[in-house]
Amino acid sequence: MSDLSLPGVRQVLRSTSPPVRRLVLAVLLVLAVVAAGAAIFAPRMAMAANHTVAIRNFAFSPEVLNVAPGDTVTFVNQETDGTVHMIRGDFTSPDMPPGATFTVTVSAARSYSYFCGNHPYMLGTINAGTAPPTTAAPTPTTPRPTTPGPSPTVGPTATPTVGPTTPPTATPTGPPPGGAPCQNPTVGAEQGDGTRLATFELVGGVKVFKLCMAPLDLEVSAGVVRPAYAFNGIVPGPTLKVNEGDRLRFIVQNNLPEHTAVHWHGMELPNPQDGVPDITQPHIMPGETYTYEWTVKTTGTHWYHSHMGGNQVGKGLYGALLVTPTLGDITADRHYTLTIGDGSNGFTLNGKSYPATAPLAARVGQRVHIRLVGTGPEQMHPMHLHGMSFQVVAQDGAKLGTPYAADTLTVAPGQTFDIIFQPKEVGKWLLHCHIFSHSEGPDGMIGLVTVVNVTA
């Protein structure tokens, strides 16, 4: 049976018995099906490709990679100084020492964003499909406010029923009277540290805050712009400064390209108001508005943030939540708040990287109070003050029975500390993270650095 041409096959079939003839025909049919399948799938298999992203000199190369859906991308750590990297964001890798590789397959047609978990200023994008790379979503229709918003104002005369809202277990609320939060997001006065107060309306004895969650192009330092997420157009979000015993209502609109929720970190409140999707509430889907309402019981330095993946927090969805107690508040001549970030916006203090961070003004002998808030989402930061020690007077909002002295204090994601110090010498005194790659480079100070500017 060496002749496999069509006449040869016919000759073999004529010379064989019927059972053998049927067997030969079955084998030929199977071979025909296999050949046809190979012809169909071979082009598809040929389309898949493997791409390489080199990690060297603390950067991804290329930083933006265009691929086809179904392609694979291999990350290779090519550092020569022993630096370990890890991929975070839309991909998650183990620690990658020099020489290590990490491979992913990009199956869906969309843009993928990632960064180094150890060095978040290292950013990369993989664009799978024919669409150009995007930072994730259309810009909201309402522009970011360019001037400070009004001081807290009295709201409409209509008085809604005061009291707890129905536990949020079904459908998010619709747009509130007077307009949705994203129609006119506002912020209040600057606080001298790069943060701004939140505005609110007083409605029937309830302080009503409106929060718009939307994408933002954030300039973290001169010429360095990151694709961020923000509350009311600023990073960090507006500072919620309230009093013990206040009744609060938060109307939150999601203008993000993904679902989300808001968690009130450290607060004692009814479980349905805690802000955890699928646990205490449904997801706030894109375009939806959702209402939280609760009474303030927990005092001190706290914060609020999204609760749908650390990537959202790393992009800027966080802000300070400061509760003044009825008795026993921390007294000082100057009060500042520093939110410490290390996500895809890079290493930031109040949304900025040095030298764009706001200097903190003080005078010799003044009592200076700084609230340190670890927003993370990934790393701990030993914050060090030059020229003087400080007293640690509170942790996670609770005043310490015995304050202690330090000049370096490690702040983990989720933690807050209150510190007090009194400058004795004039000058510009550094306050910075003491992990050097977070605060210093070959050309000087970067990242998690600010200056306490002490005058006579």
C-alpha positions as CSV (number, residue, x, y, z in Angstrom):
1,M,0.0,0.0,0.0
2,S,2.8,2.4,-0.9
3,D,0.7,4.1,-3.5
4,L,-1.5,6.7,-1.6
5,S,-2.8,8.5,-4.7
6,L,-6.5,8.3,-5.5
7,P,-6.1,5.6,-8.2
8,G,-3.9,3.5,-5.9
9,V,-6.5,3.7,-3.1
10,R,-9.2,2.6,-5.5
11,Q,-7.1,-0.4,-6.6
12,V,-6.6,-1.4,-2.9
13,L,-10.3,-1.1,-2.1
14,R,-11.2,-3.3,-5.1
15,S,-8.8,-6.1,-4.1
16,T,-9.8,-6.3,-0.5
17,S,-12.6,-8.1,1.3
18,P,-15.7,-6.0,2.4
19,P,-14.6,-5.9,6.1
20,V,-11.1,-4.7,5.3
21,R,-12.6,-2.2,2.8
22,R,-14.8,-0.7,5.5
23,L,-11.8,-0.4,7.9
24,V,-9.7,1.4,5.3
25,L,-12.6,3.8,4.6
26,A,-13.0,4.6,8.3
27,V,-9.3,5.3,8.7
28,L,-9.3,7.6,5.6
29,L,-12.3,9.5,7.0
30,V,-10.5,10.1,10.4
31,L,-7.4,11.3,8.6
32,A,-9.5,13.7,6.5
33,V,-11.2,15.1,9.6
34,V,-7.8,15.6,11.4
35,A,-6.4,17.3,8.3
36,A,-9.3,19.7,8.0
37,G,-9.1,20.6,11.7
38,A,-5.4,21.3,11.4
39,A,-6.2,23.5,8.4
40,I,-8.8,25.5,10.4
41,F,-6.8,26.0,13.6
42,A,-3.3,26.4,12.3
43,P,-3.9,30.0,11.3
44,R,-5.3,30.8,14.7
45,M,-2.4,29.2,16.4
46,A,0.0,31.1,14.2
47,M,-1.6,34.4,15.3
48,A,-0.7,34.0,19.0
49,A,2.7,35.6,19.8
50,N,5.0,35.9,22.8
51,H,6.3,39.4,23.8
52,T,8.9,40.4,26.3
53,V,9.0,43.3,28.7
54,A,12.4,43.9,30.2
55,I,12.7,45.2,33.7
56,R,15.9,47.2,34.0
57,N,17.1,50.5,35.5
58,F,13.9,50.7,37.5
59,A,11.6,50.8,34.5
60,F,9.5,48.6,32.2
61,S,10.7,48.4,28.6
62,P,8.6,49.0,26.6
63,E,6.4,50.9,29.0
64,V,3.5,50.6,26.6
65,L,3.1,47.4,24.7
66,N,0.5,46.7,22.0
67,V,-0.5,43.0,21.6
68,A,-3.3,40.9,20.2
69,P,-5.8,39.1,22.4
70,G,-4.5,35.7,23.2
71,D,-0.8,36.7,23.1
72,T,1.5,36.0,26.0
73,V,3.8,38.5,27.6
74,T,6.9,37.5,29.6
75,F,8.5,39.9,32.1
76,V,12.2,39.5,32.7
77,N,14.1,41.1,35.5
78,Q,17.3,42.3,34.0
79,E,18.6,44.4,36.9
80,T,22.3,43.9,37.7
81,D,22.4,45.2,41.3
82,G,20.3,42.5,43.0
83,T,17.0,44.5,43.0
84,V,13.9,42.4,43.4
85,H,10.7,43.5,41.6
86,M,7.1,42.3,41.7
87,I,4.2,42.9,39.4
88,R,1.0,44.3,40.8
89,G,-2.2,45.9,39.4
90,D,-4.0,43.8,36.7
91,F,-1.3,41.1,37.1
92,T,0.2,39.6,40.3
93,S,3.6,38.0,40.3
94,P,5.8,36.5,43.0
95,D,9.0,38.2,44.0
96,M,11.2,38.5,40.9
97,P,15.0,38.6,41.7
98,P,17.4,39.3,38.8
99,G,17.0,36.7,36.1
100,A,13.5,35.7,37.1
101,T,10.6,35.7,34.6
102,F,6.9,36.0,34.9
103,T,4.5,35.2,32.0
104,V,0.9,36.1,31.5
105,T,-1.6,35.5,28.7
106,V,-3.8,38.5,27.8
107,S,-7.1,37.0,26.7
108,A,-9.6,39.9,26.7
109,A,-9.5,42.8,24.4
110,R,-8.8,45.7,26.7
111,S,-6.0,47.7,28.3
112,Y,-4.1,46.2,31.3
113,S,-2.3,48.5,33.8
114,Y,0.4,47.3,36.1
115,F,3.2,48.6,38.4
116,C,6.1,47.3,40.5
117,G,4.9,46.5,44.1
118,N,8.3,47.5,45.5
119,H,8.7,50.6,43.4
120,P,5.3,51.9,42.5
121,Y,6.6,54.8,40.3
122,M,7.4,52.0,37.8
123,L,4.3,51.9,35.6
124,G,3.4,49.9,32.5
125,T,0.4,49.3,30.1
126,I,-0.4,46.4,27.9
127,N,-3.0,47.2,25.2
128,A,-4.6,44.0,23.9
129,G,-6.7,44.7,20.7
130,T,-6.9,47.4,18.1
131,A,-8.1,50.2,20.4
132,P,-5.5,52.7,21.6
133,P,-4.3,52.5,25.2
134,T,-6.6,54.2,27.7
135,T,-6.4,55.1,31.3
136,A,-9.6,53.2,31.9
137,A,-12.6,55.5,31.4
138,P,-14.0,58.6,29.8
139,T,-13.4,61.8,31.7
140,P,-16.4,62.8,33.8
141,T,-18.6,65.5,32.2
142,T,-18.1,67.8,35.2
143,P,-14.5,69.3,35.3
144,R,-12.5,69.4,38.4
145,P,-13.1,72.6,40.4
146,T,-10.3,75.1,40.0
147,T,-11.2,77.3,42.9
148,P,-12.0,76.5,46.5
149,G,-15.6,75.6,47.2
150,P,-17.7,77.4,49.7
151,S,-17.5,76.9,53.4
152,P,-20.1,74.5,54.8
153,T,-23.5,75.9,54.0
154,V,-27.0,75.4,55.1
155,G,-29.0,73.4,52.7
156,P,-32.5,73.4,51.3
157,T,-35.4,74.1,53.7
158,A,-37.1,70.8,52.9
159,T,-36.5,68.5,55.9
160,P,-36.2,64.8,55.1
161,T,-36.9,62.2,57.8
162,V,-33.9,61.9,60.1
163,G,-32.8,58.5,61.2
164,P,-31.0,55.4,59.9
165,T,-31.5,54.5,56.3
166,T,-32.9,51.1,55.3
167,P,-30.1,48.6,55.4
168,P,-28.5,48.6,51.9
169,T,-29.2,45.1,50.8
170,A,-31.0,45.7,47.6
171,T,-31.0,48.5,45.1
172,P,-28.7,51.6,45.4
173,T,-30.4,54.9,45.8
174,G,-31.2,57.2,42.9
175,P,-29.9,60.8,42.4
176,P,-30.5,63.0,45.4
177,P,-32.6,66.2,45.4
178,G,-30.5,69.2,44.3
179,G,-28.3,67.2,41.9
180,A,-26.1,64.2,41.9
181,P,-22.6,64.5,43.4
182,C,-20.8,64.4,40.1
183,Q,-22.9,67.3,38.7
184,N,-21.0,69.8,40.7
185,P,-18.3,68.3,43.0
186,T,-17.0,70.8,45.6
187,V,-14.2,71.0,48.0
188,G,-13.6,73.4,50.9
189,A,-10.7,75.4,52.3
190,E,-7.1,74.5,52.0
191,Q,-5.4,73.3,55.2
192,G,-1.8,74.3,54.5
193,D,-0.6,70.7,54.0
194,G,-1.9,69.9,50.5
195,T,-5.4,68.7,51.8
196,R,-8.7,70.4,51.6
197,L,-11.8,70.2,53.8
198,A,-15.1,68.6,52.6
199,T,-18.2,70.7,52.2
200,F,-21.6,69.7,53.5
201,E,-25.1,70.8,53.8
202,L,-27.0,70.8,57.1
203,V,-30.4,69.1,56.4
204,G,-32.7,68.6,59.3
205,G,-29.9,68.2,61.7
206,V,-28.0,65.8,59.4
207,K,-24.6,66.7,57.9
208,V,-25.0,65.7,54.2
209,F,-21.8,65.2,52.2
210,K,-21.7,64.5,48.5
211,L,-18.8,62.4,47.1
212,C,-18.1,61.9,43.4
213,M,-15.7,59.0,42.5
214,A,-14.2,59.6,39.0
215,P,-11.0,59.3,37.0
216,L,-8.5,62.1,37.1
217,D,-5.2,62.9,35.4
218,L,-3.1,63.6,38.6
219,E,0.1,65.7,38.4
220,V,2.1,64.2,41.2
221,S,5.1,66.4,40.5
222,A,6.1,68.8,37.7
223,G,5.5,67.1,34.4
224,V,4.7,63.7,35.9
225,V,1.0,62.8,35.3
226,R,-0.6,59.6,36.5
227,P,-4.0,58.1,35.6
228,A,-5.7,58.4,39.0
229,Y,-9.1,58.0,40.6
230,A,-10.4,60.7,43.0
231,F,-13.1,61.8,45.3
232,N,-14.4,65.2,44.2
233,G,-11.5,65.8,41.8
234,I,-8.6,65.8,44.4
235,V,-6.2,63.3,45.8
236,P,-6.4,62.7,48.7
237,G,-10.2,63.2,48.8
238,P,-11.6,66.1,50.8
239,T,-11.0,65.8,54.6
240,L,-14.2,64.9,56.5
241,K,-13.9,66.9,59.7
242,V,-16.9,66.2,62.0
243,N,-17.7,66.1,65.7
244,E,-18.5,63.2,68.1
245,G,-22.3,62.7,68.0
246,D,-22.9,64.1,64.6
247,R,-25.4,62.4,62.3
248,L,-23.8,62.0,58.9
249,R,-25.2,61.2,55.5
250,F,-22.9,60.4,52.5
251,I,-24.3,60.4,49.0
252,V,-21.8,58.7,46.8
253,Q,-21.9,58.6,43.0
254,N,-19.7,56.2,41.0
255,N,-18.4,57.7,37.9
256,L,-15.6,55.1,37.6
257,P,-15.4,52.4,34.8
258,E,-15.7,49.7,37.5
259,H,-17.8,48.9,40.6
260,T,-16.8,50.1,44.0
261,A,-17.9,51.0,47.6
262,V,-16.7,53.3,50.4
263,H,-15.5,52.0,53.8
264,W,-15.3,54.3,56.8
265,H,-12.1,52.9,58.3
266,G,-12.1,52.6,62.1
267,M,-15.7,53.7,62.7
268,E,-18.2,52.1,65.0
269,L,-21.4,52.0,63.0
270,P,-24.3,49.7,61.9
271,N,-23.1,46.8,59.9
272,P,-25.0,47.7,56.7
273,Q,-23.1,51.0,56.6
274,D,-19.6,49.5,56.7
275,G,-19.0,49.6,53.0
276,V,-17.9,46.1,52.0
277,P,-19.4,44.8,48.7
278,D,-21.2,41.4,48.8
279,I,-20.8,41.4,52.6
280,T,-22.7,44.5,53.9
281,Q,-24.0,46.0,50.7
282,P,-24.3,45.5,46.9
283,H,-21.6,46.9,44.6
284,I,-22.0,50.5,43.5
285,M,-22.0,50.0,39.8
286,P,-20.7,52.6,37.3
287,G,-23.2,55.4,37.0
288,E,-25.1,54.5,40.2
289,T,-25.6,56.6,43.4
290,Y,-25.5,55.1,46.9
291,T,-26.3,56.5,50.3
292,Y,-24.7,55.8,53.7
293,E,-26.0,57.2,57.0
294,W,-24.7,56.8,60.5
295,T,-23.9,58.6,63.8
296,V,-20.3,59.4,64.8
297,K,-19.2,57.4,67.9
298,T,-15.5,56.9,67.3
299,T,-13.2,59.9,67.8
300,G,-9.7,60.8,66.6
301,T,-7.7,60.3,63.4
302,H,-9.3,57.9,60.8
303,W,-9.8,57.7,57.1
304,Y,-12.2,56.6,54.4
305,H,-11.4,54.6,51.2
306,S,-12.8,52.5,48.4
307,H,-13.2,48.8,49.3
308,M,-12.8,47.1,45.9
309,G,-9.1,46.1,45.5
310,G,-6.0,47.9,46.6
311,N,-5.5,49.2,43.0
312,Q,-8.4,51.7,43.5
313,V,-6.9,52.9,46.8
314,G,-3.5,53.2,45.1
315,K,-5.0,55.3,42.4
316,G,-6.2,57.9,45.0
317,L,-9.6,56.8,46.4
318,Y,-8.9,57.7,50.0
319,G,-9.2,60.7,52.4
320,A,-8.9,61.7,56.0
321,L,-11.8,61.3,58.4
322,L,-11.1,63.4,61.5
323,V,-13.5,63.2,64.5
324,T,-13.3,65.9,67.2
325,P,-14.2,64.5,70.6
326,T,-16.6,66.3,72.9
327,L,-13.8,66.4,75.6
328,G,-10.1,65.8,75.5
329,D,-9.1,66.9,71.9
330,I,-5.4,67.1,71.1
331,T,-4.3,70.7,71.5
332,A,-1.7,72.3,69.3
333,D,-0.8,75.6,67.5
334,R,-0.6,73.9,64.1
335,H,-2.5,70.9,62.8
336,Y,-1.5,69.0,59.7
337,T,-2.5,65.7,58.0
338,L,-0.2,63.6,55.9
339,T,-1.7,60.6,53.9
340,I,1.1,58.3,52.8
341,G,0.6,56.6,49.4
342,D,2.6,54.0,47.5
343,G,0.3,52.7,44.8
344,S,0.2,53.4,41.1
345,N,0.5,57.1,41.7
346,G,4.0,56.5,43.0
347,F,5.3,57.4,46.4
348,T,3.2,60.4,47.6
349,L,2.4,62.5,50.6
350,N,-1.1,64.0,50.1
351,G,-1.1,63.0,46.5
352,K,2.2,64.6,45.6
353,S,5.8,63.5,45.3
354,Y,8.7,65.7,46.4
355,P,9.5,68.5,45.5
356,A,5.7,69.1,44.8
357,T,4.7,68.2,48.4
358,A,3.4,71.1,50.5
359,P,5.9,72.4,53.1
360,L,4.6,72.5,56.7
361,A,5.0,75.9,58.3
362,A,5.9,76.3,62.0
363,R,7.6,78.6,64.4
364,V,10.2,77.9,67.1
365,G,8.5,76.8,70.2
366,Q,5.1,76.1,68.6
367,R,3.3,72.9,69.4
368,V,2.9,71.1,66.0
369,H,0.4,68.2,65.6
370,I,0.7,65.9,62.6
371,R,-1.7,63.1,61.7
372,L,0.0,60.3,59.8
373,V,-2.3,58.1,57.8
374,G,-1.0,55.0,56.1
375,T,-3.1,54.6,52.9
376,G,-0.7,52.1,51.3
377,P,-1.9,50.0,49.6
378,E,1.3,47.9,49.7
379,Q,4.0,48.9,52.0
380,M,5.1,50.1,55.5
381,H,7.0,53.4,55.8
382,P,9.3,54.4,58.7
383,M,8.7,58.2,58.8
384,H,11.7,60.1,60.2
385,L,11.8,63.7,61.4
386,H,15.1,65.6,61.2
387,G,16.4,67.9,63.9
388,M,14.1,66.9,66.8
389,S,12.1,64.1,68.3
390,F,8.4,63.9,68.6
391,Q,5.8,62.4,71.0
392,V,3.5,59.7,69.7
393,V,0.2,60.6,71.4
394,A,-2.4,58.5,69.6
395,Q,-2.7,55.4,67.5
396,D,-5.6,54.5,65.2
397,G,-7.6,57.4,66.7
398,A,-7.2,56.3,70.4
399,K,-5.1,58.6,72.7
400,L,-2.3,56.7,74.3
401,G,-2.3,56.6,78.1
402,T,1.5,56.9,78.0
403,P,2.8,58.8,75.0
404,Y,6.4,57.9,74.0
405,A,9.2,59.8,72.3
406,A,10.6,58.8,68.9
407,D,12.2,60.3,65.8
408,T,11.2,57.5,63.4
409,L,7.8,55.8,63.4
410,T,6.8,53.0,61.1
411,V,3.3,53.5,59.5
412,A,1.7,50.4,58.0
413,P,-1.3,50.4,55.5
414,G,-4.4,51.2,57.5
415,Q,-2.7,52.6,60.5
416,T,-2.9,56.2,61.8
417,F,-0.7,58.0,64.3
418,D,-0.9,61.4,65.9
419,I,2.5,63.0,66.7
420,I,3.4,66.2,68.5
421,F,6.7,68.1,68.4
422,Q,8.1,71.6,69.3
423,P,10.8,72.9,67.0
424,K,13.8,74.5,68.7
425,E,15.8,75.6,65.8
426,V,15.0,77.5,62.6
427,G,15.5,75.9,59.2
428,K,14.1,73.4,56.8
429,W,13.8,70.1,58.6
430,L,13.0,67.0,56.5
431,L,10.1,64.6,57.3
432,H,10.5,61.6,55.1
433,C,10.3,57.8,54.7
434,H,13.6,56.3,55.7
435,I,13.5,53.5,53.1
436,F,15.9,55.3,50.8
437,S,14.4,54.1,47.5
438,H,11.1,55.7,48.7
439,S,12.6,59.1,49.3
440,E,15.9,59.6,47.7
441,G,17.5,59.1,44.3
442,P,20.8,59.9,42.5
443,D,19.7,63.5,41.9
444,G,18.4,64.2,45.4
445,M,15.2,63.9,47.4
446,I,12.1,62.3,45.8
447,G,8.8,60.7,46.7
448,L,7.8,60.5,50.4
449,V,9.5,63.7,51.5
450,T,8.2,67.0,52.8
451,V,9.8,69.9,54.8
452,V,8.9,71.4,58.1
453,N,9.8,75.0,57.5
454,V,10.6,76.5,60.9
455,T,10.9,80.3,61.3
456,A,11.9,82.4,64.4
